[in-house]
Amino acid sequence: MKRQIIEINEKLCDGCGECIPNCPEGALQIIDGKARLISDLFCDGLGACIGECPLGAISTVEREAEPYDERRVMEENIIKAGANTIKAHLKHLSDHGETEFYNIAIKVLQEKNIEVPTLESADASCPTGDCPGMAAHTIVHDKPQNIPAPVGLKSELQQWPIQLHLMNPAMPFFNNADLLIAADCVPFSYANFHEKFIKGKILINFCPKLDHSNEQYIEKLAQIFQMHNIKSVTIARMEVPCCGGTEYIVKSALEQAGKVMMVQVKIISIKGDIL
């Protein structure tokens, strides 16, 4: 089957081992001075190890691979490593919304009469341990006052297309641009998105969780940074953990392009506030 799985660039990897603690599933080992993926069965492809590599040697790719086996991972690696590893693994699955794997892990613990740890994120807004980005919320706003609707409200969009998947890196509107890179949910959550964020900027939008094109997005953004003089970069993302992938994609693209830039990050709450 084709699925997302870790890939290690051996030329970049120096065997420092910083990725190992962030792979409680046991898919990575240091062998002959390099980090190695020892089993497709143990790699869930969610990329917890990616942000820990100081040299950017780890990425995810879509390729033919054996299906990830949550039960085997629990029985052969996670449980043997102890309570802290069990908790870290469950939180990893929870943060990425992997409900099926999470439920399998819980079932294995229950079968073996092992206490199921309580996750810090499992609060009233996320009682089942599911991804915070998937947790249901009913948002109650203050009752509006009798304020007349804005006069002359207009779009601030300066270009088309806006979805990164549809963009050609050579498009001329990137020349000397101030870029706004926004996660898909932001415009729906922040009421004054056009005036506050888009005005005066070239918009790029995508979803780091659902698009399954992260490597392609990194490569395309890197080409944009290489081909054009980009004046500034602003990221607008949601507060939920999975949206942090927006920052990872932009950072990785800048590194791939060999560019050093100050990136401004704006985080929007589910209620529509700038945090």
Protein Blocks (a to p, Z undefined) as FASTA:
>chain_A
ZZddddddfklpgolopmmmmmmnopacceehiacdfbfklpgonopmmmmpmnlpaccd
ddddddddfklmmmmmmmmnojklmmmmmmmmmmnopaklmmmmmmmmmmnopacdddfk
lcfklmnopafklpccdddddddddddddehiacfbfbdcfbfklpcfklmklgopacdd
ddfklmmmmmklmmmmmnopacddddfklnopmmmmmmmmmmmmmmpccfbdcddddfbf
klmmmmmmmmmmmmmnopacddddddddfkopaZZ
